[in-house]
Amino acid sequence: MVPGGDESLYGEELSTGALVGSWVVEHTHYRGPVSTLYRAKDARTGALAALKVMRSQFTATSTALRRFRREAATLQRLHHPHVVTVFGYGELADGRPFIAMEWLEGRDLAAELAARGPLSPREALELLEQVGAALQAAHDVGVVHRDLKAQNVVRLRGGGEAARVKLVDFGVAKGLSPEAPGASSLTHTGAVLGTPLTMAPEQIRGEAPDARTDLYAMGVLLFQLITGQPPFLGSTSHEVEEQHLHAPPPLASERAPVPTAVDAVVQRCLQKRREDRYPDVATLLEDLRRAIHGGQGPAWPGREVALYVEARVEGEPDAAAMERLDALLERAGTAAREVGLEIQVDGAGCLLAVAPLPEGAAEELAVRGRGLAAALSWLEAAEVPPRPPRVTLAIIVHVGPAPARREKVWPAPAGAGALLSLPGWVGAGLEPGVVASGEALRGLEGDFRAEPLGSRSGLWRITGRR
Protein backbone atom coordinates (compact mmCIF):
# COMPACT_ATOMS: atom_id res chain seq x y z
CA MET A 1 0.00 0.00 0.00
CA VAL A 2 0.99 3.60 -0.42
CA PRO A 3 2.69 4.98 2.72
CA GLY A 4 0.30 7.25 4.55
CA GLY A 5 -2.63 5.86 2.53
CA ASP A 6 -5.18 3.16 3.41
CA GLU A 7 -2.62 1.17 5.37
CA SER A 8 -2.35 3.96 7.92
CA LEU A 9 -6.12 4.02 8.36
CA TYR A 10 -6.87 0.31 8.26
CA GLY A 11 -4.07 -1.26 10.22
CA GLU A 12 -4.59 -3.58 13.19
CA GLU A 13 -6.00 -0.56 15.00
CA LEU A 14 -8.24 1.66 12.89
CA SER A 15 -7.25 5.30 12.71
CA THR A 16 -9.34 8.44 12.78
CA GLY A 17 -11.11 8.81 9.43
CA ALA A 18 -11.33 5.10 8.61
CA LEU A 19 -14.66 4.29 6.93
CA VAL A 20 -16.40 1.17 8.24
CA GLY A 21 -19.65 0.65 6.39
CA SER A 22 -21.33 4.03 6.69
CA TRP A 23 -19.49 4.94 9.90
CA VAL A 24 -16.36 7.07 10.18
CA VAL A 25 -13.99 6.23 13.05
CA GLU A 26 -13.38 9.12 15.47
CA HIS A 27 -11.12 7.48 18.04
CA THR A 28 -10.31 4.25 19.91
CA HIS A 29 -12.44 3.92 23.03
CA TYR A 30 -11.43 0.55 24.51
CA ARG A 31 -8.98 -2.23 23.66
CA GLY A 32 -10.36 -5.61 24.71
CA PRO A 33 -8.72 -9.03 24.52
CA VAL A 34 -10.72 -10.14 21.48
CA SER A 35 -12.03 -6.91 19.97
CA THR A 36 -11.49 -3.15 19.93
CA LEU A 37 -14.26 -0.63 20.51
CA TYR A 38 -14.22 2.64 18.56
CA ARG A 39 -16.37 5.73 18.71
CA ALA A 40 -17.62 6.54 15.22
CA LYS A 41 -20.07 8.81 13.45
CA ASP A 42 -22.55 8.00 10.69
CA ALA A 43 -21.24 9.68 7.54
CA ARG A 44 -24.76 10.53 6.40
CA THR A 45 -26.61 11.53 9.58
CA GLY A 46 -23.80 12.40 11.98
CA ALA A 47 -25.29 10.06 14.62
CA LEU A 48 -22.74 8.55 17.00
CA ALA A 49 -22.11 4.80 17.06
CA ALA A 50 -19.93 2.30 18.89
CA LEU A 51 -17.96 0.09 16.50
CA LYS A 52 -16.84 -3.25 17.87
CA VAL A 53 -14.15 -4.74 15.59
CA MET A 54 -12.59 -8.17 16.13
CA ARG A 55 -8.80 -8.36 16.36
CA SER A 56 -7.22 -9.96 13.30
CA GLN A 57 -5.57 -12.84 15.19
CA PHE A 58 -9.00 -14.24 16.07
CA THR A 59 -10.48 -14.18 12.57
CA ALA A 60 -8.71 -17.42 11.75
CA THR A 61 -10.51 -19.11 14.65
CA SER A 62 -13.88 -20.22 13.32
CA THR A 63 -15.46 -20.51 16.78
CA ALA A 64 -14.48 -16.96 17.81
CA LEU A 65 -15.56 -15.62 14.42
CA ARG A 66 -18.96 -17.29 14.61
CA ARG A 67 -19.46 -16.19 18.20
CA PHE A 68 -18.80 -12.59 17.22
CA ARG A 69 -21.28 -12.79 14.35
CA ARG A 70 -23.80 -14.50 16.59
CA GLU A 71 -23.63 -11.59 19.04
CA ALA A 72 -24.72 -9.23 16.25
CA ALA A 73 -27.60 -11.53 15.26
CA THR A 74 -28.71 -11.90 18.89
CA LEU A 75 -28.70 -8.16 19.54
CA GLN A 76 -30.63 -7.42 16.36
CA ARG A 77 -33.31 -9.80 17.57
CA LEU A 78 -33.57 -8.17 21.00
CA HIS A 79 -35.45 -4.92 20.47
CA HIS A 80 -35.79 -3.65 24.02
CA PRO A 81 -35.33 -0.24 25.68
CA HIS A 82 -32.80 -1.69 28.15
CA VAL A 83 -30.71 -3.63 25.60
CA VAL A 84 -28.13 -1.84 23.47
CA THR A 85 -29.42 -1.28 19.91
CA VAL A 86 -27.52 -2.68 16.90
CA PHE A 87 -27.46 -0.53 13.76
CA GLY A 88 -25.73 -3.06 11.52
CA TYR A 89 -22.80 -5.41 11.11
CA GLY A 90 -20.43 -6.63 8.43
CA GLU A 91 -16.77 -7.24 7.61
CA LEU A 92 -13.76 -5.08 6.80
CA ALA A 93 -11.86 -5.67 3.58
CA ASP A 94 -9.43 -7.94 5.44
CA GLY A 95 -12.23 -10.12 6.81
CA ARG A 96 -12.43 -8.71 10.34
CA PRO A 97 -16.08 -8.61 11.41
CA PHE A 98 -17.60 -5.52 13.04
CA ILE A 99 -20.80 -4.57 14.85
CA ALA A 100 -22.16 -1.01 14.84
CA MET A 101 -24.20 -0.23 17.95
CA GLU A 102 -25.72 2.84 19.54
CA TRP A 103 -23.21 4.99 21.41
CA LEU A 104 -24.03 5.00 25.12
CA GLU A 105 -23.07 8.13 27.04
CA GLY A 106 -22.47 6.99 30.59
CA ARG A 107 -20.42 4.52 32.58
CA ASP A 108 -20.83 0.91 33.55
CA LEU A 109 -21.96 -0.05 37.03
CA ALA A 110 -18.47 -1.22 38.03
CA ALA A 111 -17.17 2.29 37.36
CA GLU A 112 -20.22 3.73 39.11
CA LEU A 113 -19.49 1.69 42.24
CA ALA A 114 -15.80 2.59 42.14
CA ALA A 115 -16.64 6.29 41.92
CA ARG A 116 -19.39 6.55 44.52
CA GLY A 117 -19.47 3.35 46.57
CA PRO A 118 -22.43 1.02 47.27
CA LEU A 119 -25.96 1.98 46.29
CA SER A 120 -28.95 2.11 48.58
CA PRO A 121 -31.31 -0.88 48.34
CA ARG A 122 -33.92 1.29 46.59
CA GLU A 123 -31.38 2.51 44.04
CA ALA A 124 -30.29 -1.07 43.41
CA LEU A 125 -33.91 -2.14 42.92
CA GLU A 126 -34.49 0.66 40.41
CA LEU A 127 -31.55 -0.53 38.31
CA LEU A 128 -32.32 -4.23 38.64
CA GLU A 129 -35.90 -3.66 37.48
CA GLN A 130 -34.43 -2.52 34.17
CA VAL A 131 -31.73 -5.19 34.00
CA GLY A 132 -34.38 -7.79 34.78
CA ALA A 133 -36.64 -6.49 32.02
CA ALA A 134 -33.76 -6.81 29.53
CA LEU A 135 -32.96 -10.35 30.69
CA GLN A 136 -36.62 -11.34 30.51
CA ALA A 137 -36.78 -10.08 26.93
CA ALA A 138 -33.75 -12.26 26.12
CA HIS A 139 -35.22 -15.28 27.89
CA ASP A 140 -38.52 -14.81 26.07
CA VAL A 141 -36.75 -15.34 22.72
CA GLY A 142 -34.67 -18.21 24.07
CA VAL A 143 -31.38 -16.46 24.84
CA VAL A 144 -29.30 -16.68 28.04
CA HIS A 145 -26.82 -13.81 28.49
CA ARG A 146 -24.31 -15.90 30.53
CA ASP A 147 -22.06 -12.94 31.35
CA LEU A 148 -24.24 -10.54 33.33
CA LYS A 149 -21.93 -8.42 35.48
CA ALA A 150 -21.50 -4.81 36.59
CA GLN A 151 -19.17 -4.09 33.63
CA ASN A 152 -21.90 -5.14 31.18
CA VAL A 153 -24.58 -2.78 32.50
CA VAL A 154 -24.19 0.85 31.41
CA ARG A 155 -25.86 3.63 33.36
CA LEU A 156 -26.74 6.40 30.92
CA ARG A 157 -26.10 10.06 31.55
CA GLY A 158 -28.93 12.58 31.36
CA GLY A 159 -32.63 11.84 31.42
CA GLY A 160 -33.33 13.74 34.64
CA GLU A 161 -33.31 12.13 38.06
CA ALA A 162 -34.45 8.69 36.89
CA ALA A 163 -31.56 6.29 36.36
CA ARG A 164 -31.58 4.47 33.05
CA VAL A 165 -29.43 1.46 32.20
CA LYS A 166 -28.74 -0.72 29.17
CA LEU A 167 -27.46 -4.27 29.05
CA VAL A 168 -24.53 -4.81 26.66
CA ASP A 169 -22.12 -7.54 25.50
CA PHE A 170 -24.01 -10.66 24.43
CA GLY A 171 -20.74 -12.14 23.13
CA VAL A 172 -21.16 -15.41 25.04
CA ALA A 173 -24.96 -15.57 24.93
CA LYS A 174 -26.42 -19.04 24.51
CA GLY A 175 -29.64 -20.18 22.86
CA LEU A 176 -32.14 -22.17 24.89
CA SER A 177 -33.87 -23.72 21.88
CA PRO A 178 -32.75 -24.92 18.43
CA GLU A 179 -34.38 -21.88 16.83
CA ALA A 180 -32.66 -19.33 19.10
CA PRO A 181 -29.51 -17.44 18.13
CA GLY A 182 -26.44 -19.35 19.29
CA ALA A 183 -28.20 -22.71 19.60
CA SER A 184 -25.76 -24.34 17.18
CA SER A 185 -22.78 -26.53 17.97
CA LEU A 186 -20.81 -23.36 18.61
CA THR A 187 -20.84 -23.92 22.37
CA HIS A 188 -21.08 -27.38 23.85
CA THR A 189 -21.53 -28.83 27.27
CA GLY A 190 -18.04 -28.78 28.76
CA ALA A 191 -17.14 -25.30 27.50
CA VAL A 192 -16.61 -22.76 30.30
CA LEU A 193 -17.65 -19.26 29.20
CA GLY A 194 -18.27 -16.24 31.40
CA THR A 195 -16.51 -14.27 34.11
CA PRO A 196 -15.34 -16.18 37.24
CA LEU A 197 -16.59 -13.52 39.68
CA THR A 198 -20.18 -13.97 38.46
CA MET A 199 -20.36 -17.51 37.03
CA ALA A 200 -22.99 -19.93 38.27
CA PRO A 201 -21.82 -23.37 39.43
CA GLU A 202 -23.21 -25.06 36.32
CA GLN A 203 -21.15 -22.72 34.12
CA ILE A 204 -17.99 -23.62 36.02
CA ARG A 205 -18.80 -27.32 35.59
CA GLY A 206 -19.33 -26.76 31.86
CA GLU A 207 -22.99 -27.74 31.92
CA ALA A 208 -25.64 -26.30 29.59
CA PRO A 209 -27.00 -22.97 30.91
CA ASP A 210 -30.61 -21.92 31.23
CA ALA A 211 -32.46 -18.79 32.37
CA ARG A 212 -31.67 -19.57 36.03
CA THR A 213 -27.98 -19.17 35.19
CA ASP A 214 -28.66 -15.47 34.57
CA LEU A 215 -30.66 -15.27 37.82
CA TYR A 216 -27.57 -16.45 39.72
CA ALA A 217 -25.66 -13.56 38.13
CA MET A 218 -28.48 -11.19 39.10
CA GLY A 219 -27.97 -12.26 42.70
CA VAL A 220 -24.24 -11.57 42.40
CA LEU A 221 -24.97 -8.15 40.90
CA LEU A 222 -27.51 -7.32 43.62
CA PHE A 223 -24.98 -8.22 46.32
CA GLN A 224 -22.30 -6.12 44.62
CA LEU A 225 -24.55 -3.09 44.17
CA ILE A 226 -25.57 -2.89 47.82
CA THR A 227 -22.23 -3.89 49.43
CA GLY A 228 -19.70 -2.61 46.88
CA GLN A 229 -18.08 -6.07 46.42
CA PRO A 230 -19.01 -9.38 44.77
CA PRO A 231 -19.97 -12.12 47.23
CA PHE A 232 -16.95 -14.29 46.44
CA LEU A 233 -13.40 -12.96 46.11
CA GLY A 234 -10.02 -14.70 45.78
CA SER A 235 -6.45 -14.19 44.62
CA THR A 236 -6.94 -16.56 41.67
CA SER A 237 -9.81 -17.54 39.37
CA HIS A 238 -9.63 -21.06 40.77
CA GLU A 239 -10.23 -19.80 44.32
CA VAL A 240 -13.28 -17.83 43.21
CA GLU A 241 -14.66 -20.79 41.25
CA GLU A 242 -14.28 -23.09 44.26
CA GLN A 243 -16.31 -20.68 46.37
CA HIS A 244 -19.08 -20.52 43.76
CA LEU A 245 -19.14 -24.31 43.74
CA HIS A 246 -18.93 -25.04 47.46
CA ALA A 247 -18.94 -21.99 49.80
CA PRO A 248 -22.21 -20.77 51.37
CA PRO A 249 -23.22 -17.33 50.12
CA PRO A 250 -22.35 -14.51 52.56
CA LEU A 251 -25.02 -12.27 54.06
CA ALA A 252 -25.29 -8.81 52.51
CA SER A 253 -26.60 -7.42 55.80
CA GLU A 254 -23.26 -8.28 57.45
CA ARG A 255 -21.41 -6.04 55.00
CA ALA A 256 -23.85 -3.16 54.48
CA PRO A 257 -26.85 -1.53 56.21
CA VAL A 258 -29.55 -3.33 54.22
CA PRO A 259 -32.78 -5.03 55.36
CA THR A 260 -32.23 -8.62 56.42
CA ALA A 261 -35.11 -9.57 54.12
CA VAL A 262 -32.76 -8.80 51.21
CA ASP A 263 -30.47 -11.58 52.46
CA ALA A 264 -33.17 -14.15 51.68
CA VAL A 265 -33.44 -12.89 48.09
CA VAL A 266 -29.66 -13.03 47.55
CA GLN A 267 -29.43 -16.48 49.18
CA ARG A 268 -32.10 -17.91 46.88
CA CYS A 269 -30.41 -16.42 43.80
CA LEU A 270 -27.06 -17.93 44.79
CA GLN A 271 -28.18 -21.49 45.44
CA LYS A 272 -25.75 -24.07 44.04
CA ARG A 273 -28.56 -26.14 42.50
CA ARG A 274 -30.43 -24.14 39.88
CA GLU A 275 -33.64 -25.93 40.88
CA ASP A 276 -33.45 -24.11 44.23
CA ARG A 277 -33.21 -20.64 42.66
CA TYR A 278 -35.99 -18.36 41.49
CA PRO A 279 -37.86 -19.79 38.48
CA ASP A 280 -37.91 -16.50 36.56
CA VAL A 281 -37.05 -12.80 36.66
CA ALA A 282 -40.55 -11.67 37.63
CA THR A 283 -40.64 -13.81 40.77
CA LEU A 284 -37.19 -12.63 41.82
CA LEU A 285 -38.09 -8.96 41.41
CA GLU A 286 -41.40 -9.38 43.21
CA ASP A 287 -39.59 -10.77 46.26
CA LEU A 288 -36.93 -8.06 46.07
CA ARG A 289 -39.55 -5.30 46.02
CA ARG A 290 -41.20 -6.75 49.12
CA ALA A 291 -37.86 -7.12 50.88
CA ILE A 292 -36.80 -3.55 50.20
CA HIS A 293 -40.17 -1.94 50.85
CA GLY A 294 -40.57 -3.75 54.16
CA GLY A 295 -43.51 -5.90 53.12
CA GLN A 296 -45.95 -3.03 53.69
CA GLY A 297 -48.59 -2.40 51.05
CA PRO A 298 -48.10 -3.53 47.46
CA ALA A 299 -44.78 -4.93 46.29
CA TRP A 300 -44.36 -1.96 43.97
CA PRO A 301 -46.37 0.70 45.81
CA GLY A 302 -47.91 3.79 44.36
CA ARG A 303 -47.48 3.07 40.64
CA GLU A 304 -50.01 3.67 37.91
CA VAL A 305 -50.34 3.25 34.18
CA ALA A 306 -51.42 6.46 32.46
CA LEU A 307 -52.88 7.11 29.00
CA TYR A 308 -52.76 10.63 27.63
CA VAL A 309 -54.62 11.39 24.41
CA GLU A 310 -54.55 14.65 22.52
CA ALA A 311 -56.92 15.39 19.64
CA ARG A 312 -55.83 17.83 16.95
CA VAL A 313 -57.42 19.41 13.93
CA GLU A 314 -55.24 19.58 10.84
CA GLY A 315 -56.05 22.45 8.56
CA GLU A 316 -58.62 25.20 9.13
CA PRO A 317 -61.14 23.85 11.68
CA ASP A 318 -64.82 23.91 10.88
CA ALA A 319 -67.88 23.01 12.93
CA ALA A 320 -67.89 19.39 11.73
CA ALA A 321 -64.23 18.91 12.66
CA MET A 322 -64.78 20.34 16.15
CA GLU A 323 -67.79 18.10 16.68
CA ARG A 324 -65.72 15.11 15.61
CA LEU A 325 -62.92 16.13 17.99
CA ASP A 326 -65.34 16.26 20.93
CA ALA A 327 -66.95 12.96 19.91
CA LEU A 328 -63.59 11.17 19.71
CA LEU A 329 -62.54 12.35 23.17
CA GLU A 330 -65.92 11.45 24.64
CA ARG A 331 -65.65 7.98 23.09
CA ALA A 332 -62.12 7.61 24.45
CA GLY A 333 -63.30 8.56 27.93
CA THR A 334 -66.10 6.00 27.82
CA ALA A 335 -63.76 3.27 26.59
CA ALA A 336 -61.23 4.17 29.30
CA ARG A 337 -63.78 3.73 32.07
CA GLU A 338 -64.91 0.41 30.58
CA VAL A 339 -61.39 -1.06 31.01
CA GLY A 340 -60.98 0.25 34.56
CA LEU A 341 -59.18 3.56 33.94
CA GLU A 342 -60.08 6.67 35.91
CA ILE A 343 -60.26 10.04 34.16
CA GLN A 344 -57.91 12.52 35.85
CA VAL A 345 -57.79 15.30 33.25
CA ASP A 346 -60.65 16.06 30.84
CA GLY A 347 -59.64 19.21 29.03
CA ALA A 348 -60.32 20.96 25.75
CA GLY A 349 -58.72 18.62 23.24
CA CYS A 350 -57.01 16.25 25.70
CA LEU A 351 -57.69 13.47 28.14
CA LEU A 352 -55.64 11.75 30.87
CA ALA A 353 -56.78 8.39 32.26
CA VAL A 354 -54.94 6.34 34.90
CA ALA A 355 -55.22 2.97 36.64
CA PRO A 356 -53.30 1.66 39.66
CA LEU A 357 -50.95 -1.25 39.04
CA PRO A 358 -51.64 -4.29 41.22
CA GLU A 359 -49.05 -6.14 43.29
CA GLY A 360 -48.64 -9.37 41.32
CA ALA A 361 -46.36 -9.39 38.28
CA ALA A 362 -48.92 -11.18 36.08
CA GLU A 363 -51.75 -8.92 37.22
CA GLU A 364 -49.65 -5.79 36.60
CA LEU A 365 -48.79 -7.05 33.11
CA ALA A 366 -52.48 -7.56 32.37
CA VAL A 367 -53.37 -3.99 33.40
CA ARG A 368 -50.62 -2.48 31.27
CA GLY A 369 -51.68 -4.71 28.37
CA ARG A 370 -55.27 -3.46 28.63
CA GLY A 371 -53.98 0.11 28.61
CA LEU A 372 -51.98 -0.41 25.41
CA ALA A 373 -54.90 -2.22 23.79
CA ALA A 374 -57.23 0.63 24.74
CA ALA A 375 -54.87 3.16 23.18
CA LEU A 376 -54.84 1.22 19.91
CA SER A 377 -58.63 0.96 19.93
CA TRP A 378 -58.90 4.75 20.33
CA LEU A 379 -56.65 5.23 17.34
CA GLU A 380 -58.60 2.74 15.23
CA ALA A 381 -61.82 4.61 16.04
CA ALA A 382 -60.37 7.85 14.64
CA GLU A 383 -61.01 7.34 10.94
CA VAL A 384 -59.09 10.14 9.25
CA PRO A 385 -60.85 11.68 6.22
CA PRO A 386 -58.74 12.10 3.05
CA ARG A 387 -58.76 15.91 3.09
CA PRO A 388 -58.41 18.63 5.76
CA PRO A 389 -59.76 19.57 8.18
CA ARG A 390 -58.79 16.21 9.71
CA VAL A 391 -58.89 15.19 13.37
CA THR A 392 -55.94 13.07 14.48
CA LEU A 393 -55.09 11.49 17.83
CA ALA A 394 -51.70 11.49 19.52
CA ILE A 395 -51.59 8.99 22.41
CA ILE A 396 -48.84 8.16 24.87
CA VAL A 397 -48.89 5.36 27.47
CA HIS A 398 -46.62 5.63 30.49
CA VAL A 399 -46.00 4.08 33.94
CA GLY A 400 -44.90 6.13 36.92
CA PRO A 401 -45.42 6.92 40.61
CA ALA A 402 -48.96 7.74 41.59
CA PRO A 403 -49.66 11.32 42.72
CA ALA A 404 -49.78 11.93 46.44
CA ARG A 405 -53.16 13.58 45.91
CA ARG A 406 -55.73 12.52 43.32
CA GLU A 407 -57.00 16.02 42.58
CA LYS A 408 -58.37 16.65 39.11
CA VAL A 409 -56.35 19.78 38.53
CA TRP A 410 -54.73 21.12 35.37
CA PRO A 411 -51.96 22.04 35.29
CA ALA A 412 -50.81 19.87 38.19
CA PRO A 413 -49.69 21.70 41.32
CA ALA A 414 -46.04 21.48 42.33
CA GLY A 415 -45.31 18.16 44.00
CA ALA A 416 -48.61 16.59 43.01
CA GLY A 417 -46.86 13.58 41.48
CA ALA A 418 -45.12 12.52 38.31
CA LEU A 419 -48.21 11.37 36.40
CA LEU A 420 -50.21 14.56 36.94
CA SER A 421 -47.22 16.66 35.93
CA LEU A 422 -47.78 15.91 32.26
CA PRO A 423 -44.93 17.94 30.74
CA GLY A 424 -42.47 15.76 32.67
CA TRP A 425 -43.37 12.63 30.71
CA VAL A 426 -45.48 13.71 27.75
CA GLY A 427 -42.91 16.33 26.70
CA ALA A 428 -43.15 18.39 23.57
CA GLY A 429 -43.79 17.39 19.99
CA LEU A 430 -46.05 14.41 20.63
CA GLU A 431 -46.63 12.70 17.28
CA PRO A 432 -49.87 11.20 15.90
CA GLY A 433 -50.33 7.52 16.72
CA VAL A 434 -49.67 5.47 19.84
CA VAL A 435 -46.39 5.83 21.72
CA ALA A 436 -45.36 3.94 24.87
CA SER A 437 -42.55 4.43 27.34
CA GLY A 438 -40.20 1.51 27.91
CA GLU A 439 -41.69 0.86 31.35
CA ALA A 440 -45.22 0.70 29.93
CA LEU A 441 -44.11 -1.77 27.23
CA ARG A 442 -41.88 -3.92 29.50
CA GLY A 443 -42.82 -7.58 29.21
CA LEU A 444 -45.43 -6.96 26.49
CA GLU A 445 -43.09 -6.94 23.48
CA GLY A 446 -44.49 -10.30 22.40
CA ASP A 447 -48.07 -8.99 22.34
CA PHE A 448 -47.61 -5.66 20.57
CA ARG A 449 -45.66 -4.61 17.48
CA ALA A 450 -43.29 -1.82 18.51
CA GLU A 451 -40.40 0.10 17.01
CA PRO A 452 -38.03 2.61 18.65
CA LEU A 453 -39.06 6.23 18.26
CA GLY A 454 -35.77 7.59 16.96
CA SER A 455 -36.36 11.21 17.89
CA ARG A 456 -37.38 10.40 21.51
CA SER A 457 -35.01 8.16 23.44
CA GLY A 458 -36.73 5.49 25.54
CA LEU A 459 -40.06 5.72 23.69
CA TRP A 460 -41.60 3.12 21.38
CA ARG A 461 -44.19 3.53 18.61
CA ILE A 462 -46.92 0.89 18.93
CA THR A 463 -48.16 -0.13 15.49
CA GLY A 464 -50.59 -2.93 16.36
CA ARG A 465 -51.19 -6.25 18.07
CA ARG A 466 -49.17 -9.33 17.20
TAKAKA-V875899 format. One record per helix or strand. SS is the DSSP state (~ for helix, > for strand). FROM is the first residue (numbers start at 1). LEN is the number of residues. Records with the same first field share a line. If there is no record, write none. Layout:
BEGIN
SS: FROM-LEN / FROM-LEN
END
This chain:
BEGIN
~: 6-4 / 56-3 / 62-16 / 109-8 / 121-20 / 150-3 / 201-4 / 211-17 / 237-10 / 252-3 / 260-10 / 274-3 / 281-12 / 319-20 / 361-21 / 423-4 / 438-4
>: 10-1 / 14-1 / 19-2 / 23-9 / 35-8 / 48-7 / 83-1 / 86-6 / 97-6 / 106-3 / 143-2 / 153-4 / 165-3 / 174-2 / 303-12 / 342-6 / 350-7 / 390-12 / 433-5 / 448-5 / 459-7
END
